[in-house]
Amino acid sequence: MGKRSYANSPRDVKLSCNTKVGEMNLVVPRNTRANVAVPKNFKDYSYISINGNKMKPDSVDNNFVYIGELEAGQYNIKFCQVEKDNITAKESLNYESRFLKDDKNTHGKWIGKCGEKGFMLFNIEGSDKHLKKLPDFIGSIDLAQNGNMHLENIKNDQRVLAPVQDNAAGRKLGAIITKDPAPCMQTMIIDIRCLKDQPYHVSLYLLDYENDGRRSAIEVFDLDSKALLMPVKIIKDYGDGKYVKFNASSSIRIRVNQVRGSNASLCGLFID
């Protein structure tokens, strides 16, 4: 593999990353082996070079590239991109859709403003007890890698989503959250599986209930091809609640990522 050995092996693992150029330097201590999981969005790449030798990863899934069984030594790992012509590079920036303007004025009073065709209020009836209504063209909304949050007796807090009956009724706070600080759990996934393709409108309600300075990133993919449908959107300043809106026309995967703050927090999903 082109490992570089050295006389005095350090006792600690050392790792440095340069995301701009897609390069990592790794030191594996004596008498150990390393298994490396690199986020797929670390750097677009055509092949991987380890100490100057072109290599294939051991495996790849939706989130990570895995490089396994690195023996003690020093490694320079590069994610290399084959040169593309200018036309191809320009075309790669053409997305199928775009995010629409955020709504920061509705707060928790969603009834009559969104969710006419369907909705999912996360953990509003208790931990892991979601309230949902699906339109006839959507077969399922499935969650993965999320934690759950539920708080009772939220008094007069208009940021919290109203129950289905009445915008003025008492509130209970429910949300799905990323599982920070657990390793590799800074992302949660929502899959919307359509029974048939047709245009629809999605609104995501994010609330930084504790005003913790949360900052989150939203990604939207085609569920089958995993093609990114629109540019990644960074959401910040959502202590008063914020609706993130976009259009879709088929099955999609939504990834909500923690960027800053204790975690990413999503209270509801609405379909129109």
Secondary structure, DSSP 4 states (H G I P E B T S, - for coil): ---B--SS--SS-EEEEETTTTEEEEEEEEEEEEEEEEEGGG---SEEEETTEEE--SEE-SSEEEEEEEEEEEEEEEEE-----HHHHHHTT--S--B---B-SSTT--TTTS-SSEEEETTTTSTT--EEE--TTEEEEEEESEEEEEEEEE-S-TTSPPPSS-TTS-EEEEEEEE-TTSTT-SEEEEEEEESS---EEEEEEE--TT----EEEEEEEETTT--B-S--EEEE--TT-EEEEEEESS-EEEEEEEEESS--EEEEEEE-
